[in-house]
Amino acid sequence: MVLLAVIAMLGTLGMHILVPALPGMASDFHTTPATMQLAITAYMIGLAAGQIFYGPVSDRFGRRPVLLAGLVLYIIGMALALPMMSIGFLLFARVLQALGACGAFVLGRAMVRDGATPESAAGRMAVLTMAMTISPAIAPGVGYLIASSFGWHAIFLLLFAVGVLLFLLCWALLPETNLHRVSSLGIGGMVRNYGKLFGSRSFMGYTLGGSTIIISSYVFLGALPHLVTDVLGRPAAEATYGYAAIVLGMTLGAYVAKRLSRRLAPLAGVKAGPMVAIIGAVLLLLASLNAPGFLSMVLPVVIYSIGAGMISPNAISGAMGRDPTMFGATSSLYGVIQMGWGAFITAVPSMIGSQSPLTVATILSICALAGIGMLCQIPRQS
């Protein structure tokens, strides 16, 4: 479980640790910061595209060999990035890195579900959720310390070393968990399995309902630098404190979900989080109608994030279902839908051309209510 948690951190680590180094990279590559931001965009494209394949392939051939193959791809991507020959070559390497790292998301969830009963799955998913929320919290600070002390090239050396170490640990320690492999794999089979999942009220309710609330908190994270500097007139560094507080809120929510999982089924557990989230959304809405301050904006979103953290492990556990031959495919589709739906939600402020406190508070309130509505569509026996 500890090794799976560390593996799950790999995907987000490779994205967030590079953010503080982007200005220095733009200078060295003689390009604009906006162009250098493509290093993050390329990574996200790889994360989104790769998830659709890992699950079904691991349902057929097993989790362990597919995870090891993903780690090899990640290591190759890192090795290609080390020479830094051009920005185009770097972006190609970043896509390869993400295609390898995204296996950690999919297969981490699937392997946890393989070895858990429906009753214990939510508690184990909570551990995975805590690991995946801690990584974005600490990665930028680690990236800043490395880049300022040794230069941004050292970040890629560190990620390369981490990839090699994880590969060796998985090779030596990680057992095969998929004991119910499907007999064949083909495009037709993948399409049929995904069709079953799209037609499942339980899967879609857990996936869309959970994702709507979980991902909507990123709307505030994306707007936070603007709110701090332009609305409040505060130093940009204060946004960092807001990020840390919100991520800690998600981690606390996942811990609460782990404790509650001993007494509540996933459906009951997933409905507890929205009640907390809606309180945070209403408090933010009330604050935005007045003259908001830093704490009056951040604290309601911390409450909202606690609710999101409570939802996440129960939503994943419920969405995974009870068919062991589809745990991989389910994990893949869950990740793809969450990322795609999340990309739409987080793009709404740009679509309407506003990142005001009232806009953000309204989006969070609507998402909390919509998420509750979607979760209520889940059949009671799920």
C-alpha positions as a Markdown table, in Angstrom:
| # | Residue | x | y | z |
|---|---|---|---|---|
| 1 | Met | 0.0 | 0.0 | 0.0 |
| 2 | Val | 2.9 | 2.4 | 0.8 |
| 3 | Leu | 4.5 | 1.6 | -2.6 |
| 4 | Leu | 1.2 | 2.2 | -4.4 |
| 5 | Ala | 0.7 | 5.5 | -2.7 |
| 6 | Val | 4.2 | 6.6 | -3.7 |
| 7 | Ile | 3.6 | 5.5 | -7.3 |
| 8 | Ala | 0.3 | 7.4 | -7.3 |
| 9 | Met | 2.3 | 10.6 | -6.4 |
| 10 | Leu | 4.5 | 10.2 | -9.5 |
| 11 | Gly | 2.0 | 11.5 | -12.0 |
| 12 | Thr | 1.3 | 14.8 | -10.3 |
| 13 | Leu | 4.9 | 15.2 | -9.1 |
| 14 | Gly | 6.2 | 15.4 | -12.7 |
| 15 | Met | 3.7 | 18.3 | -13.4 |
| 16 | His | 3.8 | 20.5 | -10.3 |
| 17 | Ile | 7.5 | 20.3 | -9.5 |
| 18 | Leu | 8.4 | 22.0 | -12.8 |
| 19 | Val | 6.2 | 25.1 | -12.3 |
| 20 | Pro | 8.7 | 27.2 | -10.4 |
| 21 | Ala | 11.4 | 26.5 | -13.0 |
| 22 | Leu | 9.4 | 27.7 | -16.0 |
| 23 | Pro | 10.7 | 31.3 | -16.0 |
| 24 | Gly | 14.3 | 30.2 | -15.9 |
| 25 | Met | 13.6 | 27.6 | -18.6 |
| 26 | Ala | 12.0 | 30.3 | -20.8 |
| 27 | Ser | 15.1 | 32.5 | -20.4 |
| 28 | Asp | 17.5 | 29.7 | -21.3 |
| 29 | Phe | 15.4 | 28.5 | -24.3 |
| 30 | His | 15.1 | 32.2 | -25.4 |
| 31 | Thr | 11.3 | 31.9 | -25.6 |
| 32 | Thr | 8.3 | 33.5 | -23.9 |
| 33 | Pro | 6.8 | 32.3 | -20.6 |
| 34 | Ala | 3.6 | 31.5 | -22.4 |
| 35 | Thr | 5.4 | 29.2 | -24.8 |
| 36 | Met | 7.2 | 27.6 | -21.9 |
| 37 | Gln | 3.9 | 26.9 | -20.3 |
| 38 | Leu | 3.4 | 24.3 | -23.0 |
| 39 | Ala | 5.7 | 22.1 | -21.0 |
| 40 | Ile | 2.8 | 21.7 | -18.5 |
| 41 | Thr | 0.2 | 21.6 | -21.3 |
| 42 | Ala | 2.1 | 18.8 | -23.1 |
| 43 | Tyr | 2.3 | 16.8 | -19.8 |
| 44 | Met | -1.5 | 17.2 | -19.2 |
| 45 | Ile | -2.2 | 16.0 | -22.8 |
| 46 | Gly | -0.2 | 12.9 | -22.1 |
| 47 | Leu | -1.9 | 12.3 | -18.8 |
| 48 | Ala | -5.4 | 12.5 | -20.5 |
| 49 | Ala | -4.6 | 10.5 | -23.6 |
| 50 | Gly | -2.7 | 7.6 | -21.8 |
| 51 | Gln | -5.3 | 6.8 | -19.2 |
| 52 | Ile | -7.8 | 5.3 | -21.7 |
| 53 | Phe | -5.5 | 2.4 | -22.6 |
| 54 | Tyr | -3.8 | 1.3 | -19.3 |
| 55 | Gly | -6.9 | -0.1 | -17.6 |
| 56 | Pro | -8.1 | -2.4 | -20.4 |
| 57 | Val | -4.6 | -3.6 | -21.2 |
| 58 | Ser | -4.0 | -4.4 | -17.5 |
| 59 | Asp | -7.3 | -6.3 | -17.4 |
| 60 | Arg | -5.9 | -8.6 | -20.0 |
| 61 | Phe | -2.2 | -8.9 | -19.2 |
| 62 | Gly | -2.1 | -8.0 | -15.5 |
| 63 | Arg | -1.3 | -4.9 | -13.6 |
| 64 | Arg | 2.4 | -5.5 | -12.8 |
| 65 | Pro | 3.8 | -5.8 | -16.3 |
| 66 | Val | 1.7 | -2.9 | -17.6 |
| 67 | Leu | 2.8 | -0.7 | -14.7 |
| 68 | Leu | 6.5 | -1.7 | -15.2 |
| 69 | Ala | 6.1 | -0.8 | -18.9 |
| 70 | Gly | 4.6 | 2.6 | -18.0 |
| 71 | Leu | 7.6 | 3.3 | -15.7 |
| 72 | Val | 10.0 | 2.3 | -18.5 |
| 73 | Leu | 8.3 | 4.8 | -20.8 |
| 74 | Tyr | 8.5 | 7.5 | -18.1 |
| 75 | Ile | 12.2 | 6.8 | -17.6 |
| 76 | Ile | 12.8 | 7.0 | -21.4 |
| 77 | Gly | 10.9 | 10.3 | -21.5 |
| 78 | Met | 13.1 | 11.7 | -18.7 |
| 79 | Ala | 16.3 | 10.5 | -20.4 |
| 80 | Leu | 15.3 | 12.2 | -23.6 |
| 81 | Ala | 14.6 | 15.5 | -21.8 |
| 82 | Leu | 18.0 | 15.6 | -20.1 |
| 83 | Pro | 20.0 | 16.8 | -23.2 |
| 84 | Met | 17.5 | 19.7 | -23.7 |
| 85 | Met | 18.3 | 20.0 | -27.4 |
| 86 | Ser | 15.3 | 22.2 | -28.2 |
| 87 | Ile | 12.0 | 23.2 | -26.8 |
| 88 | Gly | 10.2 | 21.1 | -29.4 |
| 89 | Phe | 12.1 | 18.0 | -28.4 |
| 90 | Leu | 11.5 | 18.8 | -24.7 |
| 91 | Leu | 7.7 | 19.0 | -25.3 |
| 92 | Phe | 7.9 | 15.6 | -27.1 |
| 93 | Ala | 9.8 | 14.2 | -24.1 |
| 94 | Arg | 7.2 | 15.6 | -21.7 |
| 95 | Val | 4.4 | 13.8 | -23.5 |
| 96 | Leu | 6.3 | 10.5 | -23.2 |
| 97 | Gln | 6.8 | 11.2 | -19.5 |
| 98 | Ala | 3.1 | 11.8 | -18.9 |
| 99 | Leu | 2.1 | 8.7 | -21.0 |
| 100 | Gly | 4.3 | 6.7 | -18.7 |
| 101 | Ala | 3.3 | 8.4 | -15.5 |
| 102 | Cys | -0.5 | 8.3 | -16.0 |
| 103 | Gly | -0.3 | 4.5 | -15.6 |
| 104 | Ala | 0.3 | 5.3 | -11.9 |
| 105 | Phe | -3.1 | 6.9 | -11.6 |
| 106 | Val | -5.0 | 4.2 | -13.4 |
| 107 | Leu | -3.2 | 1.1 | -12.1 |
| 108 | Gly | -2.8 | 2.5 | -8.5 |
| 109 | Arg | -6.6 | 2.7 | -8.2 |
| 110 | Ala | -7.1 | -0.7 | -9.9 |
| 111 | Met | -4.5 | -2.5 | -7.7 |
| 112 | Val | -6.0 | -1.1 | -4.6 |
| 113 | Arg | -9.4 | -2.3 | -5.7 |
| 114 | Asp | -8.0 | -5.7 | -6.6 |
| 115 | Gly | -6.9 | -6.4 | -3.1 |
| 116 | Ala | -9.9 | -4.9 | -1.2 |
| 117 | Thr | -13.4 | -5.9 | -0.4 |
| 118 | Pro | -16.2 | -3.4 | -1.4 |
| 119 | Glu | -16.4 | -2.5 | 2.3 |
| 120 | Ser | -12.6 | -1.8 | 2.7 |
| 121 | Ala | -12.0 | -0.2 | -0.7 |
| 122 | Ala | -13.0 | 3.4 | 0.3 |
| 123 | Gly | -10.6 | 3.4 | 3.2 |
| 124 | Arg | -7.7 | 2.3 | 1.0 |
| 125 | Met | -8.7 | 4.7 | -1.7 |
| 126 | Ala | -8.6 | 7.4 | 0.9 |
| 127 | Val | -4.9 | 6.6 | 1.5 |
| 128 | Leu | -4.3 | 6.9 | -2.2 |
| 129 | Thr | -6.2 | 10.2 | -2.3 |
| 130 | Met | -4.1 | 11.7 | 0.5 |
| 131 | Ala | -0.9 | 10.8 | -1.3 |
| 132 | Met | -2.1 | 12.3 | -4.5 |
| 133 | Thr | -3.1 | 15.6 | -2.8 |
| 134 | Ile | 0.1 | 15.9 | -0.8 |
| 135 | Ser | 2.2 | 15.7 | -3.9 |
| 136 | Pro | 0.9 | 19.0 | -5.5 |
| 137 | Ala | 1.3 | 20.7 | -2.1 |
| 138 | Ile | 5.0 | 19.9 | -1.7 |
| 139 | Ala | 6.1 | 19.6 | -5.3 |
| 140 | Pro | 6.4 | 23.3 | -6.2 |
| 141 | Gly | 8.4 | 24.0 | -3.0 |
| 142 | Val | 10.8 | 21.2 | -3.8 |
| 143 | Gly | 11.1 | 22.4 | -7.4 |
| 144 | Tyr | 11.9 | 25.9 | -6.3 |
| 145 | Leu | 14.6 | 24.7 | -3.8 |
| 146 | Ile | 16.2 | 22.5 | -6.5 |
| 147 | Ala | 16.0 | 25.1 | -9.2 |
| 148 | Ser | 17.4 | 27.9 | -7.0 |
| 149 | Ser | 20.2 | 25.8 | -5.6 |
| 150 | Phe | 21.3 | 23.6 | -8.5 |
| 151 | Gly | 19.5 | 24.9 | -11.6 |
| 152 | Trp | 16.3 | 23.7 | -13.3 |
| 153 | His | 18.2 | 20.9 | -15.1 |
| 154 | Ala | 18.6 | 19.2 | -11.7 |
| 155 | Ile | 14.8 | 18.7 | -11.5 |
| 156 | Phe | 14.9 | 16.4 | -14.5 |
| 157 | Leu | 17.8 | 14.5 | -13.0 |
| 158 | Leu | 15.8 | 14.0 | -9.8 |
| 159 | Leu | 12.7 | 12.8 | -11.7 |
| 160 | Phe | 14.8 | 10.5 | -13.7 |
| 161 | Ala | 16.3 | 9.0 | -10.5 |
| 162 | Val | 12.9 | 8.7 | -8.9 |
| 163 | Gly | 11.6 | 6.9 | -11.9 |
| 164 | Val | 14.5 | 4.4 | -11.9 |
| 165 | Leu | 14.1 | 3.8 | -8.2 |
| 166 | Leu | 10.4 | 3.2 | -8.4 |
| 167 | Phe | 10.9 | 0.8 | -11.3 |
| 168 | Leu | 13.4 | -1.2 | -9.3 |
| 169 | Leu | 11.2 | -1.3 | -6.2 |
| 170 | Cys | 8.1 | -2.4 | -8.2 |
| 171 | Trp | 10.2 | -5.1 | -9.9 |
| 172 | Ala | 11.4 | -6.4 | -6.6 |
| 173 | Leu | 8.4 | -5.9 | -4.3 |
| 174 | Leu | 5.1 | -5.4 | -6.1 |
| 175 | Pro | 3.0 | -8.5 | -6.7 |
| 176 | Glu | 0.5 | -9.1 | -9.4 |
| 177 | Thr | -3.0 | -8.3 | -8.1 |
| 178 | Asn | -5.2 | -9.0 | -11.1 |
| 179 | Leu | -6.4 | -12.6 | -10.5 |
| 180 | His | -9.4 | -12.3 | -12.8 |
| 181 | Arg | -7.9 | -11.5 | -16.2 |
| 182 | Val | -10.1 | -11.2 | -19.3 |
| 183 | Ser | -9.4 | -13.9 | -21.9 |
| 184 | Ser | -8.9 | -11.5 | -24.9 |
| 185 | Leu | -8.3 | -7.9 | -25.7 |
| 186 | Gly | -9.4 | -6.0 | -28.7 |
| 187 | Ile | -10.8 | -2.7 | -29.8 |
| 188 | Gly | -14.3 | -4.2 | -29.9 |
| 189 | Gly | -14.0 | -5.5 | -26.4 |
| 190 | Met | -12.8 | -2.2 | -25.1 |
| 191 | Val | -15.7 | -0.3 | -26.8 |
| 192 | Arg | -18.2 | -2.8 | -25.3 |
| 193 | Asn | -16.8 | -2.5 | -21.8 |
| 194 | Tyr | -16.8 | 1.3 | -22.0 |
| 195 | Gly | -20.3 | 1.2 | -23.4 |
| 196 | Lys | -21.4 | -0.8 | -20.4 |
| 197 | Leu | -19.9 | 1.8 | -18.1 |
| 198 | Phe | -21.4 | 4.8 | -19.9 |
| 199 | Gly | -24.8 | 3.0 | -19.5 |
| 200 | Ser | -24.4 | 2.4 | -15.8 |
| 201 | Arg | -26.3 | 4.9 | -13.6 |
| 202 | Ser | -24.1 | 3.9 | -10.7 |
| 203 | Phe | -20.8 | 4.5 | -12.5 |
| 204 | Met | -21.9 | 7.7 | -14.1 |
| 205 | Gly | -23.4 | 9.0 | -10.9 |
| 206 | Tyr | -20.3 | 8.4 | -8.9 |
| 207 | Thr | -18.0 | 9.6 | -11.6 |
| 208 | Leu | -19.8 | 12.8 | -12.7 |
| 209 | Gly | -21.2 | 13.7 | -9.3 |
| 210 | Gly | -17.9 | 13.2 | -7.5 |
| 211 | Ser | -15.8 | 14.9 | -10.3 |
| 212 | Thr | -18.1 | 17.9 | -10.4 |
| 213 | Ile | -17.5 | 18.8 | -6.8 |
| 214 | Ile | -13.9 | 17.6 | -6.6 |
| 215 | Ile | -12.6 | 19.4 | -9.7 |
| 216 | Ser | -14.6 | 22.6 | -9.2 |
| 217 | Ser | -12.2 | 23.6 | -6.3 |
| 218 | Tyr | -9.6 | 24.0 | -9.0 |
| 219 | Val | -11.6 | 26.9 | -10.4 |
| 220 | Phe | -10.6 | 28.8 | -7.2 |
| 221 | Leu | -7.0 | 27.6 | -7.4 |
| 222 | Gly | -6.8 | 28.9 | -10.9 |
| 223 | Ala | -8.3 | 32.3 | -10.0 |
| 224 | Leu | -6.3 | 32.7 | -6.7 |
| 225 | Pro | -3.3 | 34.6 | -8.1 |
| 226 | His | -5.6 | 37.1 | -9.7 |
| 227 | Leu | -7.7 | 37.4 | -6.6 |
| 228 | Val | -4.7 | 38.0 | -4.4 |
| 229 | Thr | -2.9 | 40.5 | -6.5 |
| 230 | Asp | -5.6 | 42.3 | -8.5 |
| 231 | Val | -8.6 | 42.1 | -6.2 |
| 232 | Leu | -7.0 | 42.3 | -2.8 |
| 233 | Gly | -3.8 | 44.1 | -3.8 |
| 234 | Arg | -1.7 | 41.7 | -1.8 |
| 235 | Pro | 1.8 | 40.2 | -2.6 |
| 236 | Ala | 1.6 | 37.3 | -5.1 |
| 237 | Ala | 3.4 | 35.1 | -2.6 |
| 238 | Glu | 0.3 | 34.9 | -0.4 |
| 239 | Ala | -1.4 | 32.8 | -3.1 |
| 240 | Thr | 1.1 | 30.0 | -2.0 |
| 241 | Tyr | -0.4 | 30.0 | 1.4 |
| 242 | Gly | -3.9 | 29.6 | -0.1 |
| 243 | Tyr | -2.8 | 26.7 | -2.2 |
| 244 | Ala | -1.3 | 24.9 | 0.8 |
| 245 | Ala | -4.3 | 25.5 | 2.9 |
| 246 | Ile | -6.7 | 24.1 | 0.3 |
| 247 | Val | -4.6 | 21.0 | -0.4 |
| 248 | Leu | -4.4 | 20.4 | 3.3 |
| 249 | Gly | -8.2 | 20.7 | 3.4 |
| 250 | Met | -8.5 | 18.0 | 0.7 |
| 251 | Thr | -6.0 | 15.8 | 2.6 |
| 252 | Leu | -8.0 | 16.2 | 5.8 |
| 253 | Gly | -11.2 | 15.3 | 4.0 |
| 254 | Ala | -9.6 | 12.1 | 2.7 |
| 255 | Tyr | -8.5 | 11.2 | 6.2 |
| 256 | Val | -12.1 | 11.8 | 7.5 |
| 257 | Ala | -13.4 | 9.6 | 4.7 |
| 258 | Lys | -10.9 | 6.9 | 5.7 |
| 259 | Arg | -12.2 | 7.0 | 9.2 |
| 260 | Leu | -15.9 | 7.0 | 8.2 |
| 261 | Ser | -15.4 | 4.1 | 5.7 |
| 262 | Arg | -15.3 | 1.7 | 8.6 |
| 263 | Arg | -18.9 | 2.5 | 9.3 |
| 264 | Leu | -20.4 | 3.8 | 6.1 |
| 265 | Ala | -20.9 | 2.2 | 2.7 |
| 266 | Pro | -19.5 | 4.2 | -0.3 |
| 267 | Leu | -22.9 | 5.6 | -1.2 |
| 268 | Ala | -23.5 | 6.9 | 2.3 |
| 269 | Gly | -20.0 | 8.1 | 2.6 |
| 270 | Val | -20.0 | 10.0 | -0.8 |
| 271 | Lys | -23.2 | 11.8 | 0.2 |
| 272 | Ala | -21.6 | 13.2 | 3.4 |
| 273 | Gly | -19.0 | 15.2 | 1.6 |
| 274 | Pro | -21.4 | 17.4 | -0.4 |
| 275 | Met | -23.0 | 18.7 | 2.7 |
| 276 | Val | -19.7 | 20.0 | 3.9 |
| 277 | Ala | -18.9 | 21.4 | 0.4 |
| 278 | Ile | -22.2 | 23.3 | 0.1 |
| 279 | Ile | -21.5 | 25.0 | 3.5 |
| 280 | Gly | -18.1 | 26.3 | 2.1 |
| 281 | Ala | -19.7 | 27.4 | -1.2 |
| 282 | Val | -22.4 | 29.4 | 0.6 |
| 283 | Leu | -19.9 | 31.0 | 2.9 |
| 284 | Leu | -17.7 | 32.0 | -0.1 |
| 285 | Leu | -20.8 | 33.4 | -1.8 |
| 286 | Leu | -21.7 | 35.5 | 1.3 |
| 287 | Ala | -18.1 | 36.8 | 1.5 |
| 288 | Ser | -18.0 | 37.7 | -2.2 |
| 289 | Leu | -21.2 | 39.9 | -1.8 |
| 290 | Asn | -19.3 | 42.1 | 0.6 |
| 291 | Ala | -15.7 | 43.3 | 0.6 |
| 292 | Pro | -13.8 | 40.0 | 0.8 |
| 293 | Gly | -10.4 | 39.6 | 2.5 |
| 294 | Phe | -7.8 | 36.9 | 2.1 |
| 295 | Leu | -9.1 | 34.7 | 5.0 |
| 296 | Ser | -12.7 | 35.3 | 4.2 |
| 297 | Met | -12.1 | 33.9 | 0.7 |
| 298 | Val | -9.7 | 31.1 | 1.4 |
| 299 | Leu | -11.3 | 29.6 | 4.6 |
| 300 | Pro | -14.7 | 28.8 | 2.9 |
| 301 | Val | -12.8 | 27.1 | 0.0 |
| 302 | Val | -10.8 | 25.1 | 2.6 |
| 303 | Ile | -14.2 | 23.9 | 4.0 |
| 304 | Tyr | -15.3 | 23.2 | 0.4 |
| 305 | Ser | -12.1 | 21.2 | -0.2 |
| 306 | Ile | -12.6 | 19.1 | 3.0 |
| 307 | Gly | -16.0 | 18.1 | 1.5 |
| 308 | Ala | -14.3 | 17.3 | -1.8 |
| 309 | Gly | -11.7 | 15.2 | 0.0 |
| 310 | Met | -14.4 | 13.3 | 1.7 |
| 311 | Ile | -16.1 | 12.6 | -1.6 |
| 312 | Ser | -13.1 | 11.5 | -3.6 |
| 313 | Pro | -12.2 | 8.0 | -2.2 |
| 314 | Asn | -15.9 | 7.0 | -1.8 |
| 315 | Ala | -16.6 | 8.1 | -5.4 |
| 316 | Ile | -13.7 | 6.1 | -6.8 |
| 317 | Ser | -14.6 | 3.1 | -4.7 |
| 318 | Gly | -18.3 | 3.2 | -5.7 |
| 319 | Ala | -17.5 | 3.8 | -9.4 |
| 320 | Met | -15.1 | 0.8 | -9.5 |
| 321 | Gly | -18.0 | -1.5 | -8.9 |
| 322 | Arg | -17.8 | -5.2 | -8.1 |
| 323 | Asp | -16.7 | -6.8 | -11.4 |
| 324 | Pro | -13.0 | -7.6 | -11.0 |
| 325 | Thr | -12.6 | -8.2 | -14.8 |
| 326 | Met | -13.3 | -4.5 | -15.4 |
| 327 | Phe | -11.5 | -2.8 | -12.5 |
| 328 | Gly | -8.8 | -1.6 | -15.0 |
| 329 | Ala | -11.2 | -0.3 | -17.6 |
| 330 | Thr | -13.3 | 1.4 | -14.9 |
| 331 | Ser | -10.3 | 3.1 | -13.5 |
| 332 | Ser | -9.2 | 4.3 | -16.9 |
| 333 | Leu | -12.6 | 5.7 | -17.9 |
| 334 | Tyr | -13.1 | 7.3 | -14.4 |
| 335 | Gly | -9.8 | 9.2 | -14.9 |
| 336 | Val | -10.5 | 10.3 | -18.5 |
| 337 | Ile | -14.0 | 11.6 | -17.6 |
| 338 | Gln | -12.8 | 13.3 | -14.5 |
| 339 | Met | -10.0 | 15.1 | -16.4 |
| 340 | Gly | -12.2 | 16.0 | -19.4 |
| 341 | Trp | -15.1 | 17.2 | -17.2 |
| 342 | Gly | -12.7 | 19.0 | -15.0 |
| 343 | Ala | -11.1 | 20.8 | -18.0 |
| 344 | Phe | -14.6 | 22.1 | -19.0 |
| 345 | Ile | -15.4 | 23.3 | -15.4 |
| 346 | Thr | -12.1 | 25.0 | -14.9 |
| 347 | Ala | -12.4 | 26.7 | -18.3 |
| 348 | Val | -15.8 | 28.3 | -17.4 |
| 349 | Pro | -14.2 | 31.5 | -15.9 |
| 350 | Ser | -12.3 | 32.1 | -19.2 |
| 351 | Met | -15.4 | 31.4 | -21.2 |
| 352 | Ile | -17.4 | 34.1 | -19.4 |
| 353 | Gly | -14.4 | 36.4 | -19.1 |
| 354 | Ser | -14.5 | 36.8 | -15.3 |
| 355 | Gln | -12.5 | 35.6 | -12.3 |
| 356 | Ser | -14.2 | 37.8 | -9.7 |
| 357 | Pro | -14.9 | 36.4 | -6.3 |
| 358 | Leu | -18.6 | 36.4 | -7.1 |
| 359 | Thr | -18.1 | 34.4 | -10.3 |
| 360 | Val | -15.9 | 31.8 | -8.5 |
| 361 | Ala | -18.4 | 31.5 | -5.6 |
| 362 | Thr | -21.3 | 31.1 | -8.0 |
| 363 | Ile | -19.5 | 28.3 | -10.0 |
| 364 | Leu | -18.6 | 26.4 | -6.8 |
| 365 | Ser | -22.2 | 26.7 | -5.5 |
| 366 | Ile | -23.7 | 25.5 | -8.8 |
| 367 | Cys | -21.2 | 22.6 | -8.9 |
| 368 | Ala | -22.0 | 21.6 | -5.4 |
| 369 | Leu | -25.7 | 21.5 | -6.1 |
| 370 | Ala | -25.2 | 19.8 | -9.4 |
| 371 | Gly | -22.9 | 17.2 | -7.9 |
| 372 | Ile | -25.5 | 16.4 | -5.2 |
| 373 | Gly | -28.2 | 16.0 | -7.9 |
| 374 | Met | -26.0 | 13.6 | -9.8 |
| 375 | Leu | -25.1 | 11.6 | -6.7 |
| 376 | Cys | -28.8 | 11.2 | -5.9 |
| 377 | Gln | -29.3 | 9.4 | -9.2 |
| 378 | Ile | -27.2 | 6.4 | -7.9 |
| 379 | Pro | -29.3 | 3.4 | -7.2 |
| 380 | Arg | -29.5 | 2.7 | -3.5 |
| 381 | Gln | -28.1 | -0.8 | -3.8 |
| 382 | Ser | -24.8 | 0.5 | -5.3 |
